[in-house]
Amino acid sequence: MNLPNDVKETFEGWTTGEAAKDEILADAGLAQSAVTYAVTQGDPESPALSFYQADSALAGSRDWVKGIVDSGFTYHGAVRYYAPDISVFDKKSAGVSYCADESKAFNKNRKTNKIDKTPASDDSFVLYSTRLEKNSSGVWQTTKLESERGNKTCLR
């Protein structure tokens, strides 16, 4: 997944030094990037989404992407993902929560390329809570995804 040059994602603290946890975190990050990629490609049915997501997370992400695309927008700017917290439940399931700083990310009109530089607010900071399950191919797919804008855990 190659994002456009005007879209950047940074993952801070996404390694633990433990191979099993780092594998889970890597796939959790890629699941997030798959959403960004689908938006920038204008494709709610992007194969990247179904590779890294399944179940209710996939359905929700497709709806999210479709809403943005149908509104005529894509993304511009940078998002920083930080403070990941991982819980390994067993060999095939885990939970990951993390924060996103979207204060430097903006909607961009697909037709005019006009960027909507909305001022940052508490809503620019998002707490994500996810469940991942290892599929038969060894990919840790995000199967549940919840987000909360303005969560105090993520405010900086």
Short mmCIF file of the C-alpha atoms (twelve columns), coordinates in Angstrom:
data_MODEL
# 
_entry.id   MODEL 
# 
loop_
_atom_site.group_PDB 
_atom_site.id 
_atom_site.type_symbol 
_atom_site.label_atom_id 
_atom_site.label_alt_id 
_atom_site.label_comp_id 
_atom_site.label_asym_id 
_atom_site.label_seq_id 
_atom_site.Cartn_x 
_atom_site.Cartn_y 
_atom_site.Cartn_z 
_atom_site.pdbx_PDB_model_num 
ATOM 1   C CA . MET A 1   0.000   0.000   0.000  1 
ATOM 2   C CA . ASN A 2   1.610   3.181   -1.165 1 
ATOM 3   C CA . LEU A 3   -0.055  6.327   0.126  1 
ATOM 4   C CA . PRO A 4   -0.017  9.535   -1.918 1 
ATOM 5   C CA . ASN A 5   2.935   11.862  -1.285 1 
ATOM 6   C CA . ASP A 6   0.723   14.337  0.590  1 
ATOM 7   C CA . VAL A 7   -0.445  11.699  3.119  1 
ATOM 8   C CA . LYS A 8   1.843   10.541  5.930  1 
ATOM 9   C CA . GLU A 9   1.325   8.108   8.791  1 
ATOM 10  C CA . THR A 10  3.709   7.806   11.723 1 
ATOM 11  C CA . PHE A 11  3.569   4.976   14.258 1 
ATOM 12  C CA . GLU A 12  5.354   5.916   17.495 1 
ATOM 13  C CA . GLY A 13  6.190   3.207   20.018 1 
ATOM 14  C CA . TRP A 14  4.820   0.381   17.911 1 
ATOM 15  C CA . THR A 15  7.532   -2.093  18.861 1 
ATOM 16  C CA . THR A 16  7.961   -3.908  22.153 1 
ATOM 17  C CA . GLY A 17  11.010  -6.053  21.468 1 
ATOM 18  C CA . GLU A 18  8.818   -9.154  21.812 1 
ATOM 19  C CA . ALA A 19  8.395   -10.793 18.393 1 
ATOM 20  C CA . ALA A 20  4.842   -12.074 18.975 1 
ATOM 21  C CA . LYS A 21  3.560   -8.701  20.215 1 
ATOM 22  C CA . ASP A 22  5.411   -6.789  17.510 1 
ATOM 23  C CA . GLU A 23  3.751   -8.967  14.849 1 
ATOM 24  C CA . ILE A 24  0.322   -8.129  16.263 1 
ATOM 25  C CA . LEU A 25  1.125   -4.411  16.455 1 
ATOM 26  C CA . ALA A 26  2.465   -4.404  12.897 1 
ATOM 27  C CA . ASP A 27  -0.762  -5.901  11.534 1 
ATOM 28  C CA . ALA A 28  -2.880  -3.563  13.695 1 
ATOM 29  C CA . GLY A 29  -1.031  -0.627  12.150 1 
ATOM 30  C CA . LEU A 30  -1.434  -2.022  8.662  1 
ATOM 31  C CA . ALA A 31  -5.181  -2.406  9.267  1 
ATOM 32  C CA . GLN A 32  -5.310  1.318   10.040 1 
ATOM 33  C CA . SER A 33  -3.202  2.118   6.968  1 
ATOM 34  C CA . ALA A 34  -5.538  -0.017  4.846  1 
ATOM 35  C CA . VAL A 35  -8.390  2.356   5.722  1 
ATOM 36  C CA . THR A 36  -6.300  5.384   4.759  1 
ATOM 37  C CA . TYR A 37  -5.255  3.655   1.548  1 
ATOM 38  C CA . ALA A 38  -8.862  2.790   0.649  1 
ATOM 39  C CA . VAL A 39  -9.907  6.422   1.174  1 
ATOM 40  C CA . THR A 40  -7.054  7.783   -0.948 1 
ATOM 41  C CA . GLN A 41  -7.843  5.248   -3.683 1 
ATOM 42  C CA . GLY A 42  -11.557 6.024   -3.474 1 
ATOM 43  C CA . ASP A 43  -12.317 2.320   -3.069 1 
ATOM 44  C CA . PRO A 44  -14.485 1.033   -0.183 1 
ATOM 45  C CA . GLU A 45  -13.973 -2.487  -1.580 1 
ATOM 46  C CA . SER A 46  -10.165 -2.225  -1.531 1 
ATOM 47  C CA . PRO A 47  -8.556  -5.667  -1.161 1 
ATOM 48  C CA . ALA A 48  -6.236  -4.143  1.467  1 
ATOM 49  C CA . LEU A 49  -9.233  -3.705  3.783  1 
ATOM 50  C CA . SER A 50  -10.314 -7.336  3.590  1 
ATOM 51  C CA . PHE A 51  -6.701  -8.503  3.957  1 
ATOM 52  C CA . TYR A 52  -6.192  -6.733  7.305  1 
ATOM 53  C CA . GLN A 53  -9.773  -6.560  8.576  1 
ATOM 54  C CA . ALA A 54  -12.707 -8.925  8.979  1 
ATOM 55  C CA . ASP A 55  -16.137 -9.155  10.573 1 
ATOM 56  C CA . SER A 56  -17.633 -5.971  12.079 1 
ATOM 57  C CA . ALA A 57  -14.367 -4.016  11.696 1 
ATOM 58  C CA . LEU A 58  -14.362 -4.635  7.942  1 
ATOM 59  C CA . ALA A 59  -18.034 -3.703  7.565  1 
ATOM 60  C CA . GLY A 60  -17.543 -0.519  9.589  1 
ATOM 61  C CA . SER A 61  -14.400 0.479   7.692  1 
ATOM 62  C CA . ARG A 62  -16.084 -0.046  4.335  1 
ATOM 63  C CA . ASP A 63  -18.998 2.155   5.463  1 
ATOM 64  C CA . TRP A 64  -16.553 4.818   6.736  1 
ATOM 65  C CA . VAL A 65  -14.587 4.837   3.468  1 
ATOM 66  C CA . LYS A 66  -17.773 4.895   1.378  1 
ATOM 67  C CA . GLY A 67  -19.074 7.889   3.333  1 
ATOM 68  C CA . ILE A 68  -15.907 9.885   2.714  1 
ATOM 69  C CA . VAL A 69  -15.668 8.892   -0.939 1 
ATOM 70  C CA . ASP A 70  -19.370 9.580   -1.577 1 
ATOM 71  C CA . SER A 71  -18.888 13.046  -0.053 1 
ATOM 72  C CA . GLY A 72  -16.220 13.734  -2.660 1 
ATOM 73  C CA . PHE A 73  -13.277 13.809  -0.276 1 
ATOM 74  C CA . THR A 74  -9.927  12.154  0.244  1 
ATOM 75  C CA . TYR A 75  -7.196  12.841  2.816  1 
ATOM 76  C CA . HIS A 76  -4.281  15.267  2.994  1 
ATOM 77  C CA . GLY A 77  -1.718  15.703  5.758  1 
ATOM 78  C CA . ALA A 78  -0.264  13.628  8.549  1 
ATOM 79  C CA . VAL A 79  -1.611  11.357  11.282 1 
ATOM 80  C CA . ARG A 80  0.462   10.220  14.222 1 
ATOM 81  C CA . TYR A 81  -0.483  6.963   15.956 1 
ATOM 82  C CA . TYR A 82  0.931   6.571   19.458 1 
ATOM 83  C CA . ALA A 83  0.573   5.006   22.906 1 
ATOM 84  C CA . PRO A 84  -0.290  1.477   21.745 1 
ATOM 85  C CA . ASP A 85  -1.374  -0.877  24.502 1 
ATOM 86  C CA . ILE A 86  -1.505  -4.569  23.670 1 
ATOM 87  C CA . SER A 87  -3.133  -7.466  25.492 1 
ATOM 88  C CA . VAL A 88  -2.524  -10.968 24.149 1 
ATOM 89  C CA . PHE A 89  -5.483  -13.164 25.060 1 
ATOM 90  C CA . ASP A 90  -4.223  -16.418 23.543 1 
ATOM 91  C CA . LYS A 91  -2.337  -17.649 20.451 1 
ATOM 92  C CA . LYS A 92  -5.054  -16.437 18.093 1 
ATOM 93  C CA . SER A 93  -6.590  -13.336 19.701 1 
ATOM 94  C CA . ALA A 94  -5.418  -10.040 21.101 1 
ATOM 95  C CA . GLY A 95  -6.563  -6.537  21.860 1 
ATOM 96  C CA . VAL A 96  -4.811  -3.326  20.907 1 
ATOM 97  C CA . SER A 97  -5.774  0.194   21.877 1 
ATOM 98  C CA . TYR A 98  -3.959  3.258   20.608 1 
ATOM 99  C CA . CYS A 99  -4.276  6.977   20.073 1 
ATOM 100 C CA . ALA A 100 -4.305  9.013   16.886 1 
ATOM 101 C CA . ASP A 101 -3.386  12.669  16.516 1 
ATOM 102 C CA . GLU A 102 -5.268  13.924  13.458 1 
ATOM 103 C CA . SER A 103 -4.555  17.617  14.137 1 
ATOM 104 C CA . LYS A 104 -2.437  17.820  10.965 1 
ATOM 105 C CA . ALA A 105 -4.787  15.757  8.758  1 
ATOM 106 C CA . PHE A 106 -7.477  17.328  6.610  1 
ATOM 107 C CA . ASN A 107 -10.163 16.483  4.110  1 
ATOM 108 C CA . LYS A 108 -9.297  17.271  0.495  1 
ATOM 109 C CA . ASN A 109 -11.860 17.697  -2.250 1 
ATOM 110 C CA . ARG A 110 -11.229 15.051  -4.917 1 
ATOM 111 C CA . LYS A 111 -12.289 17.299  -7.807 1 
ATOM 112 C CA . THR A 112 -10.839 20.690  -6.826 1 
ATOM 113 C CA . ASN A 113 -7.964  19.499  -4.570 1 
ATOM 114 C CA . LYS A 114 -9.049  22.230  -2.121 1 
ATOM 115 C CA . ILE A 115 -7.919  21.343  1.409  1 
ATOM 116 C CA . ASP A 116 -10.269 21.975  4.342  1 
ATOM 117 C CA . LYS A 117 -7.815  23.151  7.036  1 
ATOM 118 C CA . THR A 118 -10.126 22.796  10.008 1 
ATOM 119 C CA . PRO A 119 -8.484  24.038  13.241 1 
ATOM 120 C CA . ALA A 120 -7.361  21.325  15.661 1 
ATOM 121 C CA . SER A 121 -9.606  20.565  18.622 1 
ATOM 122 C CA . ASP A 122 -10.035 17.823  21.197 1 
ATOM 123 C CA . ASP A 123 -11.859 15.877  18.466 1 
ATOM 124 C CA . SER A 124 -8.563  15.746  16.530 1 
ATOM 125 C CA . PHE A 125 -7.421  13.121  19.049 1 
ATOM 126 C CA . VAL A 126 -8.943  9.657   18.765 1 
ATOM 127 C CA . LEU A 127 -8.753  6.565   20.968 1 
ATOM 128 C CA . TYR A 128 -9.030  3.317   19.012 1 
ATOM 129 C CA . SER A 129 -9.883  0.026   20.704 1 
ATOM 130 C CA . THR A 130 -9.518  -3.090  18.578 1 
ATOM 131 C CA . ARG A 131 -9.691  -6.866  18.716 1 
ATOM 132 C CA . LEU A 132 -7.469  -8.884  16.415 1 
ATOM 133 C CA . GLU A 133 -7.684  -12.543 15.470 1 
ATOM 134 C CA . LYS A 134 -5.021  -14.519 13.682 1 
ATOM 135 C CA . ASN A 135 -6.438  -16.008 10.490 1 
ATOM 136 C CA . SER A 136 -5.425  -19.250 8.772  1 
ATOM 137 C CA . SER A 137 -2.834  -17.357 6.690  1 
ATOM 138 C CA . GLY A 138 -1.136  -16.013 9.816  1 
ATOM 139 C CA . VAL A 139 -2.408  -12.436 9.447  1 
ATOM 140 C CA . TRP A 140 -3.639  -10.678 12.590 1 
ATOM 141 C CA . GLN A 141 -6.898  -9.252  11.260 1 
ATOM 142 C CA . THR A 142 -8.741  -6.514  13.095 1 
ATOM 143 C CA . THR A 143 -12.184 -7.998  13.723 1 
ATOM 144 C CA . LYS A 144 -13.650 -5.336  16.040 1 
ATOM 145 C CA . LEU A 145 -12.906 -1.633  15.965 1 
ATOM 146 C CA . GLU A 146 -14.262 1.179   18.100 1 
ATOM 147 C CA . SER A 147 -13.142 4.786   18.119 1 
ATOM 148 C CA . GLU A 148 -13.807 7.698   20.439 1 
ATOM 149 C CA . ARG A 149 -12.952 11.254  19.440 1 
ATOM 150 C CA . GLY A 150 -11.764 13.585  22.176 1 
ATOM 151 C CA . ASN A 151 -10.992 10.788  24.634 1 
ATOM 152 C CA . LYS A 152 -8.962  12.242  27.533 1 
ATOM 153 C CA . THR A 153 -6.442  9.387   27.286 1 
ATOM 154 C CA . CYS A 154 -5.212  10.761  23.967 1 
ATOM 155 C CA . LEU A 155 -5.375  14.527  24.522 1 
ATOM 156 C CA . ARG A 156 -1.982  16.204  24.399 1 
# 
